[in-house]
């Protein structure tokens, strides 16, 4: 039997695996990366939204662009990626078996990094196996990779970031999202993601779950019902929707089977079955490492940093760099990772109800329970100010690690400060010139420009707009509130697109002055 | 039509080679290289297979080759994951009943 040897074998060419291979290749290692898919990049190429974080986390860059950058970097450093190659075993002495075509090949690595990611969870209900019931990841794959609508009328189950982001992407693809349901009593994902779905008119049903998928050969409808404190559906609360697709976004589980097989010490945690590892990814088996979602579900941004940490650690393990070199690199990366793990959605806050922001402001309960900030809540936040001239209104109401808006404003109107999770505040001492860079830079699409009295009795609201067809100047339609309800007639007065906005168009509508703090979306008649 | 021709972020869908294949003997069109399941979806096919014991329909579920709900008989070979198998001109795609191309009682 022929065994090929490598210094470093990486399982999975997603954000974590590629980052690790790049980091190691920079130190002179020639790693080999196996991936079962036809294309590298993992799930990054399905992520079409702008990422959160700061510059060092590639904030405000769309996921698939980050994927392209990562592939270019991998090529630059000569990282060898073998595709259509399924790793089927990881044995003692770091022997790896890989199925390529109809053959099983044997490899041996001095170090093996497992970066296999995660798989979507399921949930059972009557009819859940019917064609038309799909994972949220499947929806993303179909629409963002293969240019096909997953369905025409969709119900989304799950209000975590995946459910929220995919709901928005479904709308962008031209699908109708009839409702977003979650058995939990409160929205699980970022409030800004919920808000952008809400204002498009998608109703949120928290404390609701699916009772039944209807249909005989495929989905033709769905029934949801309200759950009581015992998580059982309360009789009489059932609601029916005509849908052809039910999308499940009910969490992810680490795909850690290979690590268990390798004999790594494992732990059954709330976040799934994961290897016990050090911060740098070292498992209990010397030379076997784990990075990314396989070691605990987070997001692509943290997976990339974890991958780089593992890459540097492996370089030291194999003797390519000194302990000091490794430590300085790992410390630098750890600081970046630490920043991403701050704020209301930090791993330590999972499942907890945070009632006050870091600034001591009450968190919007309406946002958590209905998906949008209520009119009487919005003015308590430091980004929401009133003044005569054009100015930004920043509806960012939760402490999340993100700050591109501060850098985007060349006039210094927006302040976040040193603490990346602080709510952005508008400094009225600096004059807004209405350039709209902040509107386009906000990954949460939570910034609007507002100007009173553009003409007698009427003002203008500028909003981020990522849909087709793009409205034209002079178009007349309706303005919608944060809750997705029609509020008044509106006329399009400006449509701006620019390379710098990266496909986030700036749509300006004219509405009565008294609607300037209410109108947050526009639809043509 | 459920094909996305133009997308607000991804732009216009690149043009691809149109090919024909058969689905249970019926001639259908799809694009070369796209997953078989996508071509079927564009043609309105939802049920890919029926289970062996209860004869229940199954279709696309995960779309990334993990769940095996979408397997069909392709070029006379059963259990082909249609969500990750690229479409080729002239492919013979059949509904899978259990592991057979014949409907069972």
Contacts between the chains, C-beta under 8 A, distances in Angstrom:
chain1	res1	chain2	res2	distance
A	36	B	65	7.3
A	37	B	64	7.6
A	37	B	65	7.7
A	37	B	84	7.6
A	38	B	84	7.1
A	38	B	86	7.6
A	48	B	9	4.7
A	48	B	10	6.5
A	62	B	9	6.9
A	119	B	62	7.9
A	119	B	66	6.0
A	120	B	62	6.7
A	129	B	56	6.1
A	129	B	58	6.3
A	129	B	69	7.7
A	130	B	57	6.8
A	130	B	59	7.7
A	131	B	46	4.1
A	131	B	47	5.1
A	131	B	48	7.2
A	131	B	57	5.5
A	131	B	58	6.5
A	131	B	59	2.6
A	131	B	60	7.1
A	132	B	46	6.3
A	132	B	59	6.7
A	133	B	61	7.0
A	134	B	60	6.1
A	134	B	61	5.7
A	134	B	62	7.8
A	134	B	63	7.1
A	135	B	61	6.3
A	135	B	62	5.2
A	135	B	63	7.3
A	137	B	62	6.8
A	137	B	63	7.1
A	137	B	64	6.7
A	138	B	60	6.2
A	138	B	61	6.4
A	138	B	62	5.4
A	138	B	63	3.6
A	138	B	64	7.2
A	138	B	83	8.0
A	141	B	63	4.3
A	141	B	64	6.0
A	141	B	83	8.0
A	142	B	38	6.8
A	142	B	41	7.3
A	142	B	60	7.7
A	142	B	63	5.9
A	143	B	4	6.3
A	144	B	10	6.8
A	146	B	34	5.7
A	146	B	35	6.4
A	146	B	38	4.6
A	147	B	3	6.3
A	147	B	4	4.6
A	147	B	5	7.9
A	147	B	7	7.3
A	147	B	10	7.7
A	147	B	13	4.3
A	148	B	2	5.7
A	148	B	3	5.8
A	148	B	4	6.4
A	148	B	38	5.2
A	148	B	41	5.7
A	148	B	42	6.0
A	149	B	2	4.2
A	149	B	3	7.6
A	149	B	4	6.1
A	151	B	2	7.9
A	152	B	2	7.1
A	172	B	7	7.0
A	172	B	8	5.4
A	172	B	9	6.6
A	173	B	4	5.5
A	173	B	7	6.7
A	174	B	4	6.8
A	217	B	46	6.8
A	217	B	47	5.4
A	217	B	57	5.2
A	218	B	46	3.9
A	218	B	47	6.3
A	218	B	57	6.9
A	218	B	59	6.7
A	466	B	8	4.9
A	466	B	9	6.4
A	467	B	8	5.4
A	468	B	6	5.9
A	468	B	7	7.2
A	468	B	8	4.8
A	470	B	8	7.8
A	503	B	8	6.5
A	503	B	9	4.9
